[in-house]
Amino acid sequence: MPTQEIKTYQINEPLIRLDRFLARELPALSRSYIQKLINLDNVLVNGQIAKASLKITIGDTVIITIPPPEDNIILPESIPLSVIYEDADVIILDKPAGMTVYPAPGHHGQTLINALLAYYPPLAKIGSPNRPGIVHRLDKDTSGLLVVAKNDAAQQNLIGQFKARSITKVYLALVKGRVTSPHGIIEAPIGRDPYNRKRMAVVEKGKEARTEYRIREYAGNNTLLEVVLKTGRTHQIRVHLSAIGYPVVGDSTYGGKSTFLKRQFLHAHKLGFNLPSTGTYREFESALPADLQQTVNSIRAQSH
């Protein structure tokens, strides 16, 4: 059964409201849920119960206790899945855009995990109860390839490969503007945007992040890139490409808002790794889904 989670923070910045600090540090939790935890006395500052409006500062200690989800059991849901490969250890899925990978506060159903539990019920006993079998994720509106482990040994094996950065991850991204260099490398640390908790940003004290890209083709005043992830930071491709002036088309969060595409043009195109049991390297591919291919076709037609 899931247990409560206790997080401790040593404050190293001057005068910030407690609720704003927690919202920034815990982006997976809604502001209303953080307020609820404060009201339930689940947040202590220097050992004392605190109000949301309390100004915390350098030297303060904040401890927050996050109870297990009210819905301890993630229910199987009969949702269609596109399985492109499966063996005794792994399931390779082609995730559609619009599907969240796993439940979070305020979003308990219609996730990839709900669908997987219906497809393969033993998954419920693998790894974390809230994220069974999961070793990596894709943003809700990013489509493409994702691997899920079917047993504990496979999960640990894949986690090890991700940590060693030996897994091949190639994305297709359409960006605004005509990229000039045929090939490029972006190395810039990524962390939480200090001004907007829902965004990531290139920040001096962020985590190391490296993205490589190569031009695949031009489409009107846009460029279709093949992007290789060398690290796996949250929103990495979207943040890095925006930072060099070429935001992903359809990505309103990072400056690529589009009138003809309702989600970011980002697709996990290739995924390669060593199969856990045999050690054999396998690479899988997923073509652009219909909405993204139609976008490219439309831009091509307009530019001729």
Secondary structure, DSSP 8 states (H G I E B T S, - for coil): ----EEEEEE--SS-EEHHHHHHHH-TTS-HHHHHHHHHTT-EEETTEE--TT-EE-TT-EEEEEE---S--S---------EEEE-SSEEEEEE-TT--SS-BTTB-SSSHHHHHHHH-GGGGGSS-SSSTTBS----TT-EEEEEEESSHHHHHHHHHHHHTT-SEEEEEEEEES---SSEEEEE--EEE-TT-TT-EEE-TTSB--EEEEEEEEEETTEEEEEEEESS--TTHHHHHHHHTT--BTT-GGGT---SS-SS--EEEEEEEEE-TTT--EEEEE----HHHHHHHHHHHHHT-
